[in-house]
Amino acid sequence: AIARGFYFGDNDEWSLTPTFSMNAGTQNSYQDYVKKRKSKSRNTPNIQTNLRNNFTILSYEISVPLAYDTHRWGLFFTPTYAIPQNPVAVSSSTGSGFVTEKLENSFYAQMGFYLKF
């Protein structure tokens, strides 16, 4: 990840940290996720995936966390735009062959409150 923090306010209690990150790894854990997701459908036996076992880029993320921090508590809000990479090919025993999943960019946000002890 690459990030740069900017602090402002009377006591620098506000922070804004634009961040660009890259997630990388193998797709091995994705196989169990696909099987569990597809197995909830009663008509889907024998799911197979065509995974890359080598280390590869899984996604890029751009976020701009905003935080307010005092001596006793704090608030944060983190909007994130995710750009997935390297789709997985999924097949079932119906014989239709492998179908490559459609990857879509997504936006999500996290927000929270915390106390310091």
C-alpha positions as CSV (number, residue, x, y, z in Angstrom):
1,A,0.0,0.0,0.0
2,I,1.0,3.6,-0.6
3,A,-0.5,6.2,1.7
4,R,0.0,9.8,2.8
5,G,-1.6,11.2,5.9
6,F,-2.7,14.8,6.2
7,Y,-3.6,16.2,9.7
8,F,-5.6,19.3,10.5
9,G,-7.7,20.9,13.2
10,D,-6.6,22.8,16.4
11,N,-4.7,19.8,17.8
12,D,-4.4,17.7,14.6
13,E,-7.4,15.7,15.7
14,W,-8.6,15.2,12.1
15,S,-6.8,13.1,9.6
16,L,-7.3,12.3,6.0
17,T,-5.1,9.5,4.4
18,P,-5.5,8.9,0.7
19,T,-4.4,5.3,0.1
20,F,-3.7,3.1,-2.9
21,S,-3.3,-0.6,-2.1
22,M,-2.8,-3.8,-4.1
23,N,-4.0,-7.2,-2.7
24,A,-2.0,-10.3,-4.0
25,G,-2.0,-14.0,-3.2
26,T,-3.2,-17.3,-4.7
27,Q,-6.8,-18.2,-5.5
28,N,-6.8,-21.4,-3.4
29,S,-9.1,-20.1,-0.7
30,Y,-11.6,-19.0,-3.4
31,Q,-12.4,-22.6,-4.4
32,D,-14.0,-23.4,-1.1
33,Y,-16.0,-20.2,-1.2
34,V,-17.3,-21.0,-4.7
35,K,-18.2,-24.5,-3.7
36,K,-20.1,-23.4,-0.6
37,R,-21.9,-20.6,-2.4
38,K,-23.0,-22.8,-5.3
39,S,-23.9,-25.8,-3.1
40,K,-26.7,-23.8,-1.5
41,S,-28.5,-24.4,-4.8
42,R,-30.0,-27.9,-4.8
43,N,-29.5,-28.5,-8.5
44,T,-25.7,-27.8,-8.5
45,P,-23.6,-30.9,-7.9
46,N,-19.9,-31.1,-8.4
47,I,-18.6,-27.6,-8.8
48,Q,-15.1,-27.2,-10.2
49,T,-12.9,-24.2,-10.5
50,N,-10.0,-23.4,-12.7
51,L,-7.7,-21.5,-10.3
52,R,-4.3,-19.9,-10.7
53,N,-2.1,-21.5,-8.0
54,N,0.6,-19.0,-8.5
55,F,1.0,-15.7,-6.6
56,T,-0.9,-13.0,-8.5
57,I,-2.6,-9.7,-8.1
58,L,-6.2,-10.1,-6.8
59,S,-7.4,-6.5,-6.6
60,Y,-6.5,-2.9,-6.4
61,E,-8.2,-0.6,-3.9
62,I,-8.4,3.2,-3.6
63,S,-9.5,4.6,-0.3
64,V,-9.6,7.9,1.5
65,P,-10.0,7.3,5.3
66,L,-11.2,10.2,7.4
67,A,-10.7,10.1,11.1
68,Y,-11.4,12.2,14.2
69,D,-9.3,11.3,17.2
70,T,-9.3,12.6,20.8
71,H,-7.6,11.4,23.9
72,R,-10.5,9.2,24.9
73,W,-12.4,8.3,21.8
74,G,-12.5,8.5,18.0
75,L,-14.6,8.2,14.8
76,F,-13.6,7.0,11.4
77,F,-15.1,6.8,7.9
78,T,-13.4,4.9,5.1
79,P,-14.8,4.9,1.6
80,T,-13.1,2.4,-0.7
81,Y,-13.3,1.7,-4.4
82,A,-12.2,-1.9,-5.3
83,I,-11.0,-3.0,-8.7
84,P,-10.8,-6.9,-8.9
85,Q,-8.3,-8.6,-11.1
86,N,-7.9,-12.2,-12.5
87,P,-11.4,-13.8,-12.7
88,V,-11.9,-17.4,-11.9
89,A,-13.4,-20.0,-14.3
90,V,-16.2,-22.1,-12.7
91,S,-17.8,-25.3,-14.0
92,S,-20.5,-27.7,-12.8
93,S,-21.1,-31.3,-13.7
94,T,-23.9,-30.3,-16.2
95,G,-21.3,-30.4,-18.9
96,S,-21.6,-26.7,-20.0
97,G,-17.8,-26.2,-19.6
98,F,-16.1,-23.5,-17.7
99,V,-17.6,-20.0,-17.4
100,T,-15.4,-17.1,-16.4
101,E,-16.9,-15.1,-13.6
102,K,-17.8,-11.5,-14.4
103,L,-15.7,-9.1,-12.3
104,E,-17.2,-5.8,-11.4
105,N,-15.7,-2.8,-9.6
106,S,-17.4,-2.1,-6.3
107,F,-17.7,0.7,-3.8
108,Y,-18.1,0.2,-0.1
109,A,-17.5,2.1,3.1
110,Q,-16.7,1.4,6.7
111,M,-17.5,3.6,9.6
112,G,-17.0,3.2,13.3
113,F,-16.5,4.6,16.8
114,Y,-13.9,3.5,19.3
115,L,-13.0,4.2,22.9
116,K,-9.5,4.3,24.4
117,F,-8.7,2.8,27.8
